[in-house]
Amino acid sequence: MRVLLPPITKSLLISWWVIGLLSLAAANSFSVASIALNNAIWREPSISHFLGIFIYPFLHDGFLHLFFNSIVFASLGALLESTLTRKLFIRMLVIAGILPALAWLLISLMTSEPPVYVVGGSGLVYALFGACLCLFPNLPLNLVFVEVKLFTVAVALIAYSFIATIAQLFGAQWGGSAHAIHFFGALCGWILVGGHQRFTISALPFFETMRVRKEQSSARKRQKNSQRVDDILAKVSRDGIGSLSTSERKFLEQQSRKK
């Protein structure tokens, strides 16, 4: 059966495999580390290190890394591309490629991590997990001999990457992966499709209630003042201006200034 992938997903996968196969073929004369995302940018700023922020999602560390990222991206990417607008899908991929890289570089600077480079589109894959967690939490996934909901897989992966990121932030050695890129990639995908709105407690109803109460209080006060003015004017009409007390004269002056 022929599988048709939407254009953006298809184009990205083709670029992954073309670059991946070329880098494997030229492994003896070329190293992806030279153009990868590298935290040495803080110590030795260079054009290649700067370009690595944008290039690293297209590079992979070996065949298996490329293969498994491609499998997940093909399925979730096709689903999201057919659901989201073209503009939003592209925006999500661009942001999920750049912002997690900057977050990882910042964490590397804060923890004084030794020079290390990062490659791979895992941040984009995690962005798809984050977006699907918001839009399709009950989507069934077939994992070899068992079927589980996407919610279970996504939460497990994202929670692990979050814990690992915190551990690395405090100087712990937690494997060889850039977990911050995974976590912030998922966060980007989740936020960009509106996941954060489901957990936002809006303050607008509170302020709207306060506004209504204030207006009602002001209306009652105006009505009370208007009634008092009428009573004072009736007193003047009946007994003359000289019958007014000091407080009544002062009140009339205040009300006349407001008008």
N, C-alpha and C positions, 0 to 999 in steps of 0.2 A: 504494500500500500504506500502510495506516495504521500509524503508529509510536506505540506506547504507552510513555510514560515513567513510571517509578515516581514516587510522589507527592512525595517531597522534592525530587528532581531537577526535576520538573515545576514545583513551586511556586517554586523558586529562579529558574528560567529565566523564568517569568512575571513575577516581581518585577523581574528585571533589565530585561526589555523594557518593562514599564509605566513604570518609573522612567526608563529610557533615552529612551523616546519622549517622555515628558513634559518631560524636561530639554532635549531637542533642540527641542521645540516652544516652550519658554519661554527659549531661549538668549539672546534679546535683553534679557530682563528678569531673568534669574536665572542665576547662575554656580554650578556644582557645587563650585567652589573654596571657597565659603563654608562648606560642610559636609563637605569632604573631609578625609582624613588630612593633617595639615599639621605640619611640624616647627617651625612658629612657636609651637607649644604651649609650648616651652621659654622663649621670650621673652615671649610674651603669652598666658598661660593663660586660657582661656575655655571656656564650656560647649560652644560649637560645635566648638572644637578637640578637646575631650574626646570629644564624640559622634562626631567623625570617625573615631576608632579603631574604632568599631563599624559606621559607615555606609558607609565607603569601598568595601567589596567590592560594594556594590549600585550604585555609580556607575561610569560609563564615559566615556572621553574620545573621544566620537564613535562613529559607526555601525560602522565596521570593527572597532574595539576590542571593541565589544559583540558583533558578529557572530561573530568568530573565537573569542572566549572561550566563546560559547554553543555553537558547533559541537563543540568539544572537551569541554565540560562535559556536554553531552547524551549523548555516546557513553560516555565514561569514567565519568561520574556514574551513568548507568543500570546499567552493569556492576557497579560497586562497591556501589551501593545494593541490588542483588539478591543480592550476595554477603555483605556484612557485616550485622550486626544493625542495626536502626534506631537504637538508642542509640549505637552506635559510629560510625555514619556521621554522625549529627548532631554528635557530639562532635568528630569530625575536622574538620568544616566550621567549627565555632565556634572551635576552637583554631587552625586554619590561617588564620582571619581575624584573630584578635587577636594571637597571639604574634609572627608575622612583622612586624606593624605596630609592635609595641613594640621589636623588634630593629632595625627601620629607624630608628625615632626615636632609639634609643640610638646607632646609628652616626652619624646626622646630628649628634647632640650631640658625639660624640667628634671628628668631622672638621670641626666648625664650618661645616657646609654652609649656604649662604644659604637664606632662606625658599623653600620649594617644597612643593607639595601632590601627593598621590598618590591616584588613583582606580582602580577596576577590580577584577574578581574573579580576576585572574591568579594571586594567591596560592592561591586555592581550586583553580584549574585545576592548578597545580603540585603541590598536595597530592594530587590525583588521580593525577598522573603518579608521584609518590613511592610512593603506595600500590600502584598497578598494577605498578610496577617490582619490588616485593616479591612480589606475588601472581601476576601474569601476565606475567613477563618475555618470554615467547615469543609473546605475543599478536601476530598479524599486523596491521599497519596499512597501509591503502592510501593512498599519497601520490601522487595524480594518476596517473602512469604507472609507478610502482614500488611494490612491496610490501616493507616492512621490518618487523623485529620491534620491538615497543614498547621493548624494552631499549635498542636503538640510539638511538631518538628521545629517550627519557627521559634516558639518560645524557648525551647530547650537550647537551640543554637545561639539565639540572641542573649539569653541569660548567661550562658557559658562565656560568650565573648565579653559581656559586661563585667563579670567577675574577674576574668583574666585581665581585662584592661585595668581595673582597679588594682589588682595585684601587681601588675607591671608598673603602675603609677607609683606604687610604694616600694619599688625596687626589686620585686620578686621576679625570678626567672620562670616564666610560664611558657615553656615550649618555644618553638622557633617562629611562631606566627605573629603577624602584626594584628593582634586582636582588636586594637582600637579602630583599625580600618574596617573590620567586620562589624563592630558594634555601631560606629557612626554611619556606616553605609546603611545598615538596617534602620537607624534612626531617621536618616534622610528620606528613605523610601516611605516610611510610616508617616512622617510629618507631611510630605509633599502630596499625599493623597488624602490628607485630612484626618489622620488617626488621632492627632492631639486634641481635636475638637470633641472627641467622644469622652474625654476625661477633663474637659474644662468646665469648671463651675462658674457660670456667668454671674457677674456682679450686677448686671443690668436690672434684673427684677428688684433687687434690694434698693438700688438708687431710684428706680421708677416709683417704688412704694414711698420712699422718703420724699420724693418730689410731690407726689399727690397729697401726702399728709401735710406738707408745708403749704401747698396751695389752699387746702381746705382750712387750715389754721388762719392763713391770711384773709381768706374770705369771711370767716367768722369774726375776725378782728375788725375788718372794714365795716361789716354789718353792725357790729356793736358801736363803733365810733359814729357811724351814720345816724344810728338811733339816738345816741347821746347829743349829737349836733341838733337833731330835730327837737329834742326835749329842751335844750338850752334856748333855741330860737323861739320856741313856744313860750318859754318863761319871759324872754325879752318882750314878746308881743303882748303878753298879759300884764307884766309888772314893770317893764321898762329896763333899759340897759343898766341902770344903777342897782338893780336887784341881783346882778351876777356876782359871784364870789371870785376871788383872785384865781383860783384853780380853773373855774369855768371860763374866765377871760383868756387865760393862758392856753387852754385846750382849743378854744375857737381860733386863736392866732396860729397855733400849730396846724390845725386842719386847713386853714386858709392858705398857708404856705405850701402845703402839699398839693393843693389844686393849682 
